[in-house]
Amino acid sequence: MHTIKIEIKEGNALVFTPYNGKFVSMVRAIGKWSGDAWEVPVSKLDDVKKCLVLPMVMMQPGQTILFI
């Protein structure tokens, strides 16, 4: 099972996702890869969620999304 998880730490949102090229191309404009997750300012969290919409439509059965 693949999970999308967002954690808020120290004013940043850490976005953990399975690899998706479309998401990467969109989120790269507003965040940076930290090695384990995409790190974006909390103020850009709504933009991140918009970037997740397209990949979510293409999710496979059994994948889940978790927003923390």
N, C-alpha and C positions, 0 to 999 in steps of 0.2 A: 504494500500500500504506500502511495506517495502522499505526503502531507505538505500543505502550505501553512507556514506559521509566521506570525508577526509578534515580536516582543519589543516592548518599549524599555530602553535603558539609556539613562543619562542624556535625555533630550533627543535621542535618535531612535528610529524604528529599525529593527533588524528583521529583514525579510528572508526567511528560509524557504526555498522552493526547489522542487526538482528542476533539472535543466530544461529550459524552453527558450529557444532562440528568439522567438518573437517578444517574449517578456524581456529578455536581456537587452534587445535592441531598444526597447522603450524605456526601461528603468535606468539604463546607462546615462541618460540625459539628466537624471535627477538624483542619482546616488552613485555609490562606489562599492565595488566588491571588496569585502574584508577577509576573504579566504574561506569563510563558512556561510556567509549571508550577505545580502545586499544591505548596505547601511545608508539610510536616507534621513533627513531631518523630519521630526514629527510633523512639522508644518506642511510637509509634502506627502503625508500619508494618504490623503484623498487621491492624489495623483497616482500613487502606487496602486491603490485599489482599482483605479481605472485601468492601469496597465495589466492588472490581473484578469480583467473581464475576458479579453480575447483568449488567453491561454486556458481559462476555466471552461470556456465553451468547448475547447478541444480536449478536455480531461477524459481519461479512460475510466470505465467502471471500477469502483473500488478505491479511487483516489478521494482524499478528503481535504478540506480546508479548515484551518484552525486559526482564528484571530484571538490573540491574547492581549 
